[in-house]
Amino acid sequence: MSDQDTFKKIISHAKEYGFVFPSSEIYDGLGAVYDYGPNGAELKRNIKDFWWKSMVQLNENIVGLDAAIFMHPKTWKASGHVDAFNDPLIDNKDSKKRYRADVLIEDHVEKMRQKVNKEVEKGRAKFGESFDETQFRATNPNVLRSQEKIDQVEGRAAASLASGDLADIKALIEEQGIACPESGSKNWTDVRQFNLMFDTKLGSVAGDAATIYLRPETAQGIFVNFLNVLNTSRQRIPFGIAQIGKAFRNEIVARQFIFRMREFEQMEMQFFVRPGTQKQWYDEWKKRRMAWHRVLGTAEANLRWHDHQNLAHYADAAVDIEFNFPFGFKELEGIHSRTDFDLSRHQELSGKKLQYFDPELEQNYIPFVVETSIGCDRTFLAVLCQAYCEEDLGDDKSRVVLKLPPALAPTKVAVFPLVRKDGLPEAALAIFNDLRFEFDCAYEEKDSIGKRYRRMDAIGTPYCITVDHDTLIDQMVTIRERDSMAQERIPVSRVREIVRERVDMNSLLKQL
Ligand code: GAP
């Protein structure tokens, strides 16, 4: 089964089991906008909870904020979004399909990389145990030739994007023979810039003054509140402000399910530091954020770093943490050293001093900022893709199981009476009613026990408790673990404590 087939299955599984629905589906949906169903809402809430606790609760020098989506329009002038938050857009004249020119080039480079990887795999098959991949990549003429081409294409694209040379981007697309993925046609328009912000009108006042934007990042709400937080929270530099909230971008290429949405949620943290120490904090936050992903159970092989060559207008260093989605390694989180760009610009346009008096240095300065910015929806997708598993159980039986980290699972524990009579439902309901105060629980009595297990596997419920006739005599129940399907008998009196030990988010947080 190809990765694309797996991805299609994950999307339909997400819909079938109430995780993600296309928005306003009864009207045929709305491009790149999605709704989270009952299980999706819980999973997303747990992801946000894990992020918030690990950033705000565990760090005395990070505080939270919940800023409005609407902001004064000057915010976006100051931040550079009005003038520079553009994507290079290109249309195919034959298929009439619209693309991001940089993404067309990125996809082309990814295909070149896959060819190199195939070459490496051939080498591995040929040389067997003695194969040294690093040496092969450094010496094999085919690999070296292809790698040189990749570097050339990437370098040129980065330079032309940075200098705004859109004619060269078009030339590169044509020289590389990049075709429209839909039609195969190479008949392209010129490349032009497209601003990604959505605008709307505030109140009943007409004219330009009333035009405001839906925020394209949550970060600016943090910058404009820098002084408010500083003056009210007793924080001293270095300190951070964290926020979770909606952001909006009129993405040209809406695809890959909830990977690229027009309305999405970000979990961002701006860390304000003394100028000159930003490199040290940038390295520190790179380390801490990678550790967060690993603690969440993301396999090391599914994560990698991607240093930005084409730096955003506000950054002096930037790196992405990429996840191996079914459609390849793509950005999951960005860590950016944003210098004093944003605070300086807001100081300039607002006329308000956004400075910090450093008592140790006895001097005022505009702090530098290191930002960690992760998409909640992308994290959701990464968690879902990594958890999705089809298992052959033998005897022509199979199951789909979501091996979610237990602390993130929408339902932590399900309670079943083996049959719907003989006092078993009453005994099971007593356990359920005790557990529901502490965990998201389910109670089910319909269908065979096997079917009920399968339903819970499909939504990633880590534990199922079954009450049978023996329970009424010995006060013991069966607890079944989702991944191993192992079953053990435990006393009713210990169910709550045993489930807590195994699903508790605190055990993850303690590993950070
Ligand atoms: N404040 C910095 C900033 O917004 P970004 O790299 O543009 O940086 C940060 O976005 C994160 O937000 C990304 O790593 C990604 O996870 C998420 N994100 C960005 N655009 C998105 C979109 N259209 N749909 C879903 N998530 C998105």
Boltz pocket constraint, residues with backbone or C-beta under 6 A from the ligand:
constraints:
  - pocket:
      binder: B
      contacts: [[A, 216], [A, 217], [A, 218], [A, 219], [A, 249], [A, 251], [A, 258], [A, 259], [A, 260], [A, 261], [A, 262], [A, 264], [A, 265], [A, 266], [A, 268], [A, 331], [A, 332], [A, 333], [A, 334], [A, 371], [A, 373], [A, 374], [A, 375], [A, 376], [A, 377], [A, 378]]
      max_distance: 6.0
